[in-house]
Amino acid sequence: MLERLVIDAIREHRCLLESDQLLHEEWQRAATSPSVPQEHAEALRAHCLDRQQATAAQQEVLSYMLNLLGYIPNVPTD
């Protein structure tokens, strides 16, 4: 049962990392585009930082779960 939870947490973490990367790229484009209002770029920046903190917290939980499990399980690709 713990292995199943760890696999789900690994998948969730992978999704978070992927979406965080996309958000970061969007923020970078907005920050360098003269056509994007500064307020929008700053809002994206703040959202990006919030997401990074949430992902880091989820990573801590995943790390704890992996320590309990004692090994890194094989995670089949979807």
C-alpha positions, 0 to 999 in steps of 0.5 A, a space after each residue: 500500500 505504501 508503494 502505491 502511495 509513493 508511486 502516486 506521489 512521484 507521478 504528482 511530483 513529475 506533473 508539478 515540475 512540468 507545470 512549474 516549468 511551463 509557468 516559469 517559461 510563461 513568466 520569462 516570456 512576459 517579463 521580456 515582452 514589451 507588449 505585456 503589462 508589467 503588472 501581469 508579469 509581476 503576477 506571473 512571477 509571484 504565482 511562479 514563486 508560490 508554485 515553487 514553494 508548494 512543489 518544494 513542500 511536496 518534494 519533502 513529503 515525497 522524500 519522507 515517504 521514500 525513506 519510509 519505503 526504503 527504496 525507489 519503486 519502478 514507476 511505469 510511464 503513462 
